[in-house]
Amino acid sequence: MITEIAFVATPVTNIHRSRAFYEGVLGLKPTHLACEEKWVEYGIGSGTFAITCVSPDQWTPSPQGTSIAFEVDDLDDVLSLLKAHGAEISMDAFDTPVCRMAIVCDPDGNKIAIHKRKS
């Protein structure tokens, strides 16, 4: 049986540009570097998110691929920060019965949900 998600990884084309986005804009801190720094992991809560350009000919970014949702303290603040940095907003903030979220794109067009659970 599956007991937990070990990690989620997203392919990128330029590791330096992507690190500037995920670390410089979103504030993630790298916890592990591998494959000559073409694999970068970020420990988030009990999970791990990774960006990689290890196999650029076999695994490419896509706005239609699997997405990750980052839980935030203040959705409006994070969305304002992303907009100020010129991030592409695929879907502006919207409400569901259990959360409020927005969909943004990283520099390669991978979609990311910025998410805030309702109390």
C-alpha positions as CSV (number, residue, x, y, z in Angstrom):
1,M,0.0,0.0,0.0
2,I,1.0,3.6,-0.6
3,T,1.8,5.3,2.7
4,E,3.0,8.8,1.7
5,I,4.2,10.9,-1.2
6,A,8.0,10.6,-1.3
7,F,8.6,13.6,-3.6
8,V,7.2,15.6,-6.5
9,A,9.6,16.6,-9.2
10,T,9.1,19.1,-12.0
11,P,11.3,19.3,-15.2
12,V,12.8,22.6,-16.1
13,T,15.0,23.8,-18.9
14,N,17.3,26.2,-17.1
15,I,18.1,25.3,-13.5
16,H,19.6,28.7,-12.6
17,R,16.5,30.6,-13.9
18,S,14.2,28.1,-12.1
19,R,16.1,28.4,-8.9
20,A,15.8,32.2,-9.0
21,F,12.1,31.7,-9.3
22,Y,11.5,29.0,-6.7
23,E,14.1,30.3,-4.2
24,G,14.3,34.1,-5.0
25,V,10.6,34.7,-5.5
26,L,8.8,31.9,-3.6
27,G,11.4,31.7,-0.9
28,L,12.1,27.9,-1.0
29,K,15.3,26.8,0.6
30,P,17.3,24.0,-1.1
31,T,17.8,20.9,1.1
32,H,19.6,18.6,-1.3
33,L,21.6,19.1,-4.6
34,A,22.5,16.1,-6.9
35,C,23.5,15.3,-10.4
36,E,25.9,18.2,-10.7
37,E,23.2,20.5,-9.3
38,K,20.8,19.6,-12.1
39,W,18.5,18.1,-9.4
40,V,17.5,20.5,-6.6
41,E,15.3,19.4,-3.7
42,Y,13.3,21.6,-1.3
43,G,11.9,20.1,1.9
44,I,8.4,21.5,2.5
45,G,6.6,20.2,5.6
46,S,6.9,16.4,5.5
47,G,7.3,16.3,1.7
48,T,9.9,17.1,-0.9
49,F,9.6,19.2,-4.1
50,A,12.3,18.9,-6.7
51,I,13.2,20.7,-9.9
52,T,15.4,19.1,-12.4
53,C,17.0,19.3,-15.9
54,V,18.7,15.9,-15.6
55,S,17.0,14.4,-18.7
56,P,16.0,17.3,-20.9
57,D,15.5,15.2,-24.0
58,Q,13.3,12.7,-22.1
59,W,11.4,14.8,-19.6
60,T,10.3,18.3,-20.6
61,P,8.2,21.0,-18.9
62,S,4.5,21.2,-19.8
63,P,1.6,23.4,-18.8
64,Q,-0.5,20.3,-19.2
65,G,1.4,18.0,-16.8
66,T,1.1,17.2,-13.2
67,S,0.9,20.2,-10.9
68,I,1.8,20.9,-7.3
69,A,-0.1,23.0,-4.8
70,F,1.9,25.1,-2.4
71,E,0.0,25.9,0.8
72,V,0.6,29.6,1.9
73,D,-0.2,31.7,4.9
74,D,-1.6,34.6,2.8
75,L,-2.7,33.9,-0.7
76,D,-3.1,37.6,-1.6
77,D,0.4,38.5,-0.4
78,V,2.0,35.7,-2.4
79,L,0.0,36.4,-5.5
80,S,0.9,40.1,-5.3
81,L,4.6,39.1,-5.0
82,L,4.4,36.8,-8.0
83,K,2.7,39.5,-10.1
84,A,5.3,42.0,-9.1
85,H,8.0,39.6,-10.3
86,G,6.2,39.2,-13.7
87,A,5.0,35.6,-13.1
88,E,2.4,34.4,-15.5
89,I,-1.0,34.1,-13.8
90,S,-2.9,31.3,-15.5
91,M,-5.9,31.6,-13.2
92,D,-6.4,34.5,-10.7
93,A,-7.6,33.8,-7.2
94,F,-10.8,31.8,-6.9
95,D,-12.8,30.2,-4.1
96,T,-13.9,26.6,-3.6
97,P,-15.9,25.2,-0.7
98,V,-12.6,24.2,1.1
99,C,-9.9,26.6,-0.2
100,R,-8.9,29.7,-2.1
101,M,-6.3,29.4,-4.7
102,A,-4.7,30.7,-7.9
103,I,-2.8,29.0,-10.7
104,V,0.6,30.5,-11.8
105,C,3.3,29.3,-14.1
106,D,7.0,28.9,-13.4
107,P,9.5,30.2,-16.0
108,D,9.0,27.0,-18.1
109,G,5.2,27.2,-18.1
110,N,4.7,24.4,-15.5
111,K,1.5,25.2,-13.6
112,I,1.7,25.7,-9.8
113,A,-1.3,26.2,-7.5
114,I,-0.9,28.7,-4.7
115,H,-3.3,27.4,-2.1
116,K,-4.9,28.5,1.2
117,R,-7.2,26.1,3.0
118,K,-10.3,27.7,4.6
119,S,-10.7,27.3,8.4
